[in-house]
Amino acid sequence: MSCLAERQQTFAAALLDSSRAVPEGLIGPDGEPSARRFNVYRNNVFVGLTEALRAGFPCTARLVGDEFFAAMARVFAAAHPPGSPVLLHYGAGFPDFVTSFPPAESLPYLADVARIERAATEAYHEREEPPLLPGALAGVPPGKASLLRFRLHPSVRLLRSPFPAFRIWRMNTADGMPAPVDLSERQDTLVLRPDAEVDVRQMLPASHDFVAALAQGLTLAQALEAALAVDAGFDLSENLRELIQMGAFAGFDLGAGENHHA
């Protein structure tokens, strides 16, 4: 390692660890080492990373309050510095961190709310691709429909929670309204952005498993089997109609190289 690289590594480590001394060679205008100046810079770095996390997880922050969130974000930032100068992508590991953050144990749903927020961020920045048009299946021969394999829109994200994470997330959005929740309720969430706006919706368990099966490349018949195992009353036509209408698919194929796009 070069001398410059070693000094940069030392500097970066000291920025994120308040127990470390001021790196050698850093001096103030008077030519003397200045711990106070370095601490101001160190604090500004943490403030910047905290604000980046707050921007990406506003509902999570609202649930725990500003002071708690700032303390949690600081611990995360110290252990997980940015891997890129683009802070837009910072915080991918934050939901998993929340799961293992002891002070948040009293809010067992918090990490899943953070996962919904992260999924929305990822969906927003996912690559553009036109969704499948509602009439795209009109030419599929009835005898081949069961062999259809759908390609999900690249922005689609599926989330499963043992808690009412979707409802809690929704109540803590900018226009959300607080209401009683039953923490024993399980909720699944679908996130996607087929056009300009991110769409976040609650899913029924069978619908979640249906889309998850399609995401694995299974045929329509196989995905239907997975959904029916959860809910014998699963309505294939209605689910397909809603998924196409919301832009959840980008294409499909019938095998034998027959690929279809929007």
GIRARA-V854544 format. One record per residue. N is the residue number from 1. RES is the residue in one letter. PHI is phi as a letter, one per 20 degrees, with the letter a starting at -180 (999 if undefined). OMEGA is omega in radians with two decimals (* if undefined). Layout:
# GIRARA-V854544
N:RES:PHI:OMEGA + N:RES:PHI:OMEGA
This chain:
# GIRARA-V854544
1:M:999:-3.13 + 2:S:f:3.14 + 3:C:f:-3.14 + 4:L:f:-3.14 + 5:A:f:3.13 + 6:E:f:3.13 + 7:R:f:3.12 + 8:Q:f:3.13 + 9:Q:f:3.11 + 10:T:f:-3.14 + 11:F:f:-3.13 + 12:A:f:3.14 + 13:A:f:3.14 + 14:A:f:3.13 + 15:L:f:-3.03 + 16:L:e:-3.14 + 17:D:c:-3.07 + 18:S:f:3.12 + 19:S:e:-3.14 + 20:R:e:3.12 + 21:A:f:3.07 + 22:V:f:-3.14 + 23:P:g:3.13 + 24:E:f:3.08 + 25:G:n:3.10 + 26:L:e:-3.08 + 27:I:c:3.10 + 28:G:e:3.14 + 29:P:g:-3.14 + 30:D:e:3.12 + 31:G:n:-3.13 + 32:E:d:3.07 + 33:P:g:-3.09 + 34:S:c:3.12 + 35:A:f:-3.11 + 36:R:f:3.13 + 37:R:f:-3.13 + 38:F:f:3.13 + 39:N:f:3.07 + 40:V:f:3.12 + 41:Y:f:3.12 + 42:R:f:-3.14 + 43:N:f:3.12 + 44:N:f:3.10 + 45:V:f:3.13 + 46:F:f:3.11 + 47:V:f:3.13 + 48:G:f:-3.14 + 49:L:f:3.10 + 50:T:f:-3.14 + 51:E:f:3.08 + 52:A:f:3.11 + 53:L:f:3.13 + 54:R:f:3.12 + 55:A:f:-3.12 + 56:G:e:-3.08 + 57:F:c:-3.08 + 58:P:f:3.14 + 59:C:f:3.08 + 60:T:f:3.13 + 61:A:f:-3.14 + 62:R:f:-3.12 + 63:L:f:-3.04 + 64:V:d:-3.11 + 65:G:n:-3.05 + 66:D:f:-3.06 + 67:E:f:3.14 + 68:F:f:-3.10 + 69:F:f:-3.13 + 70:A:f:3.13 + 71:A:f:3.13 + 72:M:f:-3.14 + 73:A:f:-3.14 + 74:R:f:3.11 + 75:V:f:3.11 + 76:F:f:-3.10 + 77:A:f:3.14 + 78:A:f:-3.11 + 79:A:e:-3.06 + 80:H:c:3.12 + 81:P:f:-3.14 + 82:P:f:3.08 + 83:G:e:-3.11 + 84:S:b:3.07 + 85:P:f:3.13 + 86:V:e:-3.06 + 87:L:f:3.08 + 88:L:g:-3.08 + 89:H:e:-3.07 + 90:Y:f:3.05 + 91:G:o:-3.13 + 92:A:g:-3.11 + 93:G:e:-3.07 + 94:F:f:3.13 + 95:P:g:3.11 + 96:D:f:3.08 + 97:F:f:-3.13 + 98:V:g:3.13 + 99:T:g:-3.06 + 100:S:d:-3.12 + 101:F:e:-3.01 + 102:P:g:-3.12 + 103:P:f:-3.13 + 104:A:e:-3.08 + 105:E:f:-3.12 + 106:S:f:3.09 + 107:L:c:-3.01 + 108:P:f:3.14 + 109:Y:e:-3.00 + 110:L:g:-3.11 + 111:A:f:3.14 + 112:D:f:3.03 + 113:V:f:3.10 + 114:A:f:3.12 + 115:R:f:3.08 + 116:I:f:-3.13 + 117:E:f:3.13 + 118:R:f:3.11 + 119:A:f:3.12 + 120:A:f:3.10 + 121:T:f:3.13 + 122:E:f:3.14 + 123:A:f:-3.12 + 124:Y:f:-3.07 + 125:H:e:3.12 + 126:E:f:-3.10 + 127:R:f:3.13 + 128:E:f:3.02 + 129:E:a:-3.11 + 130:P:f:3.12 + 131:P:f:3.11 + 132:L:f:-3.13 + 133:L:f:-3.09 + 134:P:g:-3.09 + 135:G:e:-3.02 + 136:A:f:-3.08 + 137:L:e:-3.05 + 138:A:g:-3.08 + 139:G:e:-3.13 + 140:V:f:3.11 + 141:P:g:-3.11 + 142:P:g:-3.12 + 143:G:f:-3.13 + 144:K:d:-3.04 + 145:A:g:-3.10 + 146:S:f:-3.10 + 147:L:e:-3.13 + 148:L:g:2.99 + 149:R:c:-3.10 + 150:F:e:3.03 + 151:R:d:-3.10 + 152:L:f:3.04 + 153:H:f:-3.06 + 154:P:g:-3.12 + 155:S:e:-3.05 + 156:V:f:3.04 + 157:R:c:3.10 + 158:L:d:3.13 + 159:L:c:3.11 + 160:R:d:-3.11 + 161:S:c:3.04 + 162:P:f:-3.14 + 163:F:c:3.07 + 164:P:f:-3.02 + 165:A:f:3.14 + 166:F:f:-3.10 + 167:R:f:3.14 + 168:I:f:3.07 + 169:W:g:-3.07 + 170:R:f:-3.12 + 171:M:f:-3.08 + 172:N:d:2.99 + 173:T:f:-3.03 + 174:A:g:-3.11 + 175:D:d:-3.12 + 176:G:f:3.14 + 177:M:c:3.11 + 178:P:g:3.12 + 179:A:b:3.12 + 180:P:f:3.10 + 181:V:c:3.08 + 182:D:d:-3.05 + 183:L:f:3.09 + 184:S:e:3.13 + 185:E:f:3.10 + 186:R:d:-3.13 + 187:Q:c:3.06 + 188:D:d:-3.05 + 189:T:c:3.03 + 190:L:d:3.10 + 191:V:c:3.08 + 192:L:b:3.08 + 193:R:b:3.14 + 194:P:f:3.11 + 195:D:c:-3.01 + 196:A:f:-3.02 + 197:E:d:3.05 + 198:V:f:-3.13 + 199:D:d:3.13 + 200:V:d:-3.06 + 201:R:c:2.98 + 202:Q:f:3.09 + 203:M:c:2.97 + 204:L:f:-3.09 + 205:P:g:-3.13 + 206:A:f:3.10 + 207:S:f:3.08 + 208:H:g:-3.09 + 209:D:f:3.08 + 210:F:f:-3.14 + 211:V:f:3.13 + 212:A:f:3.12 + 213:A:f:3.10 + 214:L:f:3.13 + 215:A:f:3.12 + 216:Q:e:3.13 + 217:G:n:3.13 + 218:L:f:3.14 + 219:T:f:3.11 + 220:L:g:3.13 + 221:A:f:3.14 + 222:Q:f:3.11 + 223:A:f:3.09 + 224:L:f:3.12 + 225:E:f:3.13 + 226:A:f:-3.13 + 227:A:f:-3.12 + 228:L:f:3.10 + 229:A:f:3.13 + 230:V:e:-3.09 + 231:D:b:-3.11 + 232:A:f:3.14 + 233:G:e:-3.12 + 234:F:g:-3.10 + 235:D:e:-3.09 + 236:L:f:-3.08 + 237:S:f:-3.11 + 238:E:f:-3.14 + 239:N:f:3.10 + 240:L:f:3.14 + 241:R:f:-3.11 + 242:E:f:-3.12 + 243:L:f:3.10 + 244:I:f:-3.13 + 245:Q:f:-3.13 + 246:M:e:3.08 + 247:G:n:-3.07 + 248:A:f:-3.11 + 249:F:d:3.07 + 250:A:d:3.14 + 251:G:r:3.10 + 252:F:b:3.03 + 253:D:b:-3.11 + 254:L:d:-3.07 + 255:G:n:3.11 + 256:A:l:3.05 + 257:G:m:3.13 + 258:E:e:3.14 + 259:N:e:-3.14 + 260:H:c:3.13 + 261:H:c:3.08 + 262:A:f:*
